[in-house]
Amino acid sequence: MPIFAPESQYIGIMTQQEIGIAIKERRKKLGINQQTLADLASVAVNTVVAIERGEGNPQLATLLTIMDTLGLQIDINIKQLDYETV
């Protein structure tokens, strides 16, 4: 359950750096610092710093936890591609 009320936002495919920027902007909009976010999400502050910089390779669960804490979500649509057989 998100700690902060989510906002209706749709963002298309994003790079790792863009995700980091979105997280940083949301955190700042909520008026919390990196340490507070880390504490609320139960992750190391170094993890938050790295994600906001678009660095490292965070586990999906960690990224989802941080985003959930900020009231953000990732919308993933998976569809099967139909290939013609030759």
Biotite code that builds the C-alpha atoms (Angstrom):
import biotite.structure as struc

atoms = struc.array([
    struc.Atom([0.000, 0.000, 0.000], chain_id="A", res_id=1, res_name="MET", atom_name="CA", element="C"),
    struc.Atom([1.475, 3.370, -0.971], chain_id="A", res_id=2, res_name="PRO", atom_name="CA", element="C"),
    struc.Atom([2.394, 5.723, 1.813], chain_id="A", res_id=3, res_name="ILE", atom_name="CA", element="C"),
    struc.Atom([1.604, 8.741, -0.355], chain_id="A", res_id=4, res_name="PHE", atom_name="CA", element="C"),
    struc.Atom([-1.498, 9.056, -2.510], chain_id="A", res_id=5, res_name="ALA", atom_name="CA", element="C"),
    struc.Atom([-0.652, 8.221, -6.111], chain_id="A", res_id=6, res_name="PRO", atom_name="CA", element="C"),
    struc.Atom([-1.143, 10.765, -8.843], chain_id="A", res_id=7, res_name="GLU", atom_name="CA", element="C"),
    struc.Atom([-2.543, 9.904, -12.237], chain_id="A", res_id=8, res_name="SER", atom_name="CA", element="C"),
    struc.Atom([0.419, 9.909, -14.547], chain_id="A", res_id=9, res_name="GLN", atom_name="CA", element="C"),
    struc.Atom([1.305, 7.932, -17.624], chain_id="A", res_id=10, res_name="TYR", atom_name="CA", element="C"),
    struc.Atom([4.858, 7.866, -18.835], chain_id="A", res_id=11, res_name="ILE", atom_name="CA", element="C"),
    struc.Atom([5.884, 5.845, -21.879], chain_id="A", res_id=12, res_name="GLY", atom_name="CA", element="C"),
    struc.Atom([8.992, 3.695, -22.136], chain_id="A", res_id=13, res_name="ILE", atom_name="CA", element="C"),
    struc.Atom([11.705, 5.198, -19.984], chain_id="A", res_id=14, res_name="MET", atom_name="CA", element="C"),
    struc.Atom([15.441, 4.796, -19.698], chain_id="A", res_id=15, res_name="THR", atom_name="CA", element="C"),
    struc.Atom([17.083, 4.016, -16.387], chain_id="A", res_id=16, res_name="GLN", atom_name="CA", element="C"),
    struc.Atom([18.122, 7.667, -16.106], chain_id="A", res_id=17, res_name="GLN", atom_name="CA", element="C"),
    struc.Atom([14.562, 8.867, -16.785], chain_id="A", res_id=18, res_name="GLU", atom_name="CA", element="C"),
    struc.Atom([13.189, 6.568, -14.099], chain_id="A", res_id=19, res_name="ILE", atom_name="CA", element="C"),
    struc.Atom([15.748, 7.977, -11.674], chain_id="A", res_id=20, res_name="GLY", atom_name="CA", element="C"),
    struc.Atom([14.749, 11.528, -12.562], chain_id="A", res_id=21, res_name="ILE", atom_name="CA", element="C"),
    struc.Atom([11.049, 10.710, -12.103], chain_id="A", res_id=22, res_name="ALA", atom_name="CA", element="C"),
    struc.Atom([11.758, 9.226, -8.671], chain_id="A", res_id=23, res_name="ILE", atom_name="CA", element="C"),
    struc.Atom([13.872, 12.207, -7.649], chain_id="A", res_id=24, res_name="LYS", atom_name="CA", element="C"),
    struc.Atom([11.267, 14.710, -8.838], chain_id="A", res_id=25, res_name="GLU", atom_name="CA", element="C"),
    struc.Atom([8.459, 12.889, -6.991], chain_id="A", res_id=26, res_name="ARG", atom_name="CA", element="C"),
    struc.Atom([10.556, 12.662, -3.812], chain_id="A", res_id=27, res_name="ARG", atom_name="CA", element="C"),
    struc.Atom([11.316, 16.380, -3.941], chain_id="A", res_id=28, res_name="LYS", atom_name="CA", element="C"),
    struc.Atom([7.671, 17.215, -4.680], chain_id="A", res_id=29, res_name="LYS", atom_name="CA", element="C"),
    struc.Atom([6.731, 15.321, -1.519], chain_id="A", res_id=30, res_name="LEU", atom_name="CA", element="C"),
    struc.Atom([9.369, 17.263, 0.415], chain_id="A", res_id=31, res_name="GLY", atom_name="CA", element="C"),
    struc.Atom([11.351, 14.301, 1.677], chain_id="A", res_id=32, res_name="ILE", atom_name="CA", element="C"),
    struc.Atom([15.081, 13.709, 1.497], chain_id="A", res_id=33, res_name="ASN", atom_name="CA", element="C"),
    struc.Atom([16.884, 10.614, 0.264], chain_id="A", res_id=34, res_name="GLN", atom_name="CA", element="C"),
    struc.Atom([17.469, 9.259, 3.766], chain_id="A", res_id=35, res_name="GLN", atom_name="CA", element="C"),
    struc.Atom([13.774, 9.527, 4.628], chain_id="A", res_id=36, res_name="THR", atom_name="CA", element="C"),
    struc.Atom([12.793, 7.766, 1.414], chain_id="A", res_id=37, res_name="LEU", atom_name="CA", element="C"),
    struc.Atom([15.341, 5.045, 2.119], chain_id="A", res_id=38, res_name="ALA", atom_name="CA", element="C"),
    struc.Atom([13.954, 4.597, 5.631], chain_id="A", res_id=39, res_name="ASP", atom_name="CA", element="C"),
    struc.Atom([10.332, 4.498, 4.433], chain_id="A", res_id=40, res_name="LEU", atom_name="CA", element="C"),
    struc.Atom([11.166, 1.984, 1.695], chain_id="A", res_id=41, res_name="ALA", atom_name="CA", element="C"),
    struc.Atom([13.491, -0.056, 3.942], chain_id="A", res_id=42, res_name="SER", atom_name="CA", element="C"),
    struc.Atom([16.436, 0.247, 1.560], chain_id="A", res_id=43, res_name="VAL", atom_name="CA", element="C"),
    struc.Atom([19.915, 1.685, 1.923], chain_id="A", res_id=44, res_name="ALA", atom_name="CA", element="C"),
    struc.Atom([20.290, 5.391, 1.186], chain_id="A", res_id=45, res_name="VAL", atom_name="CA", element="C"),
    struc.Atom([23.062, 4.467, -1.280], chain_id="A", res_id=46, res_name="ASN", atom_name="CA", element="C"),
    struc.Atom([20.447, 2.514, -3.236], chain_id="A", res_id=47, res_name="THR", atom_name="CA", element="C"),
    struc.Atom([18.196, 5.567, -3.509], chain_id="A", res_id=48, res_name="VAL", atom_name="CA", element="C"),
    struc.Atom([21.135, 7.744, -4.559], chain_id="A", res_id=49, res_name="VAL", atom_name="CA", element="C"),
    struc.Atom([22.208, 5.271, -7.252], chain_id="A", res_id=50, res_name="ALA", atom_name="CA", element="C"),
    struc.Atom([18.686, 4.860, -8.637], chain_id="A", res_id=51, res_name="ILE", atom_name="CA", element="C"),
    struc.Atom([18.150, 8.618, -8.789], chain_id="A", res_id=52, res_name="GLU", atom_name="CA", element="C"),
    struc.Atom([21.418, 8.954, -10.718], chain_id="A", res_id=53, res_name="ARG", atom_name="CA", element="C"),
    struc.Atom([20.394, 6.200, -13.128], chain_id="A", res_id=54, res_name="GLY", atom_name="CA", element="C"),
    struc.Atom([23.313, 4.080, -11.974], chain_id="A", res_id=55, res_name="GLU", atom_name="CA", element="C"),
    struc.Atom([23.674, 0.475, -10.975], chain_id="A", res_id=56, res_name="GLY", atom_name="CA", element="C"),
    struc.Atom([21.245, -2.292, -11.706], chain_id="A", res_id=57, res_name="ASN", atom_name="CA", element="C"),
    struc.Atom([18.624, -2.338, -8.951], chain_id="A", res_id=58, res_name="PRO", atom_name="CA", element="C"),
    struc.Atom([16.473, -5.385, -8.486], chain_id="A", res_id=59, res_name="GLN", atom_name="CA", element="C"),
    struc.Atom([12.949, -4.909, -9.773], chain_id="A", res_id=60, res_name="LEU", atom_name="CA", element="C"),
    struc.Atom([11.529, -5.543, -6.299], chain_id="A", res_id=61, res_name="ALA", atom_name="CA", element="C"),
    struc.Atom([13.653, -2.716, -4.866], chain_id="A", res_id=62, res_name="THR", atom_name="CA", element="C"),
    struc.Atom([12.615, -0.319, -7.603], chain_id="A", res_id=63, res_name="LEU", atom_name="CA", element="C"),
    struc.Atom([8.945, -1.235, -7.154], chain_id="A", res_id=64, res_name="LEU", atom_name="CA", element="C"),
    struc.Atom([9.178, -0.754, -3.390], chain_id="A", res_id=65, res_name="THR", atom_name="CA", element="C"),
    struc.Atom([10.661, 2.721, -3.784], chain_id="A", res_id=66, res_name="ILE", atom_name="CA", element="C"),
    struc.Atom([8.102, 3.680, -6.395], chain_id="A", res_id=67, res_name="MET", atom_name="CA", element="C"),
    struc.Atom([5.238, 2.325, -4.308], chain_id="A", res_id=68, res_name="ASP", atom_name="CA", element="C"),
    struc.Atom([6.478, 4.327, -1.329], chain_id="A", res_id=69, res_name="THR", atom_name="CA", element="C"),
    struc.Atom([6.314, 7.458, -3.491], chain_id="A", res_id=70, res_name="LEU", atom_name="CA", element="C"),
    struc.Atom([2.889, 6.615, -4.900], chain_id="A", res_id=71, res_name="GLY", atom_name="CA", element="C"),
    struc.Atom([4.280, 5.824, -8.338], chain_id="A", res_id=72, res_name="LEU", atom_name="CA", element="C"),
    struc.Atom([3.740, 2.682, -10.345], chain_id="A", res_id=73, res_name="GLN", atom_name="CA", element="C"),
    struc.Atom([5.109, 0.923, -13.371], chain_id="A", res_id=74, res_name="ILE", atom_name="CA", element="C"),
    struc.Atom([2.592, -0.246, -15.920], chain_id="A", res_id=75, res_name="ASP", atom_name="CA", element="C"),
    struc.Atom([3.925, -3.176, -17.896], chain_id="A", res_id=76, res_name="ILE", atom_name="CA", element="C"),
    struc.Atom([1.943, -4.599, -20.761], chain_id="A", res_id=77, res_name="ASN", atom_name="CA", element="C"),
    struc.Atom([3.153, -7.915, -22.018], chain_id="A", res_id=78, res_name="ILE", atom_name="CA", element="C"),
    struc.Atom([1.733, -9.289, -25.208], chain_id="A", res_id=79, res_name="LYS", atom_name="CA", element="C"),
    struc.Atom([2.612, -12.242, -27.315], chain_id="A", res_id=80, res_name="GLN", atom_name="CA", element="C"),
    struc.Atom([3.962, -11.510, -30.754], chain_id="A", res_id=81, res_name="LEU", atom_name="CA", element="C"),
    struc.Atom([2.551, -13.628, -33.536], chain_id="A", res_id=82, res_name="ASP", atom_name="CA", element="C"),
    struc.Atom([5.199, -14.872, -35.903], chain_id="A", res_id=83, res_name="TYR", atom_name="CA", element="C"),
    struc.Atom([4.376, -16.529, -39.171], chain_id="A", res_id=84, res_name="GLU", atom_name="CA", element="C"),
    struc.Atom([6.106, -19.850, -39.615], chain_id="A", res_id=85, res_name="THR", atom_name="CA", element="C"),
    struc.Atom([7.818, -20.457, -42.904], chain_id="A", res_id=86, res_name="VAL", atom_name="CA", element="C"),
])
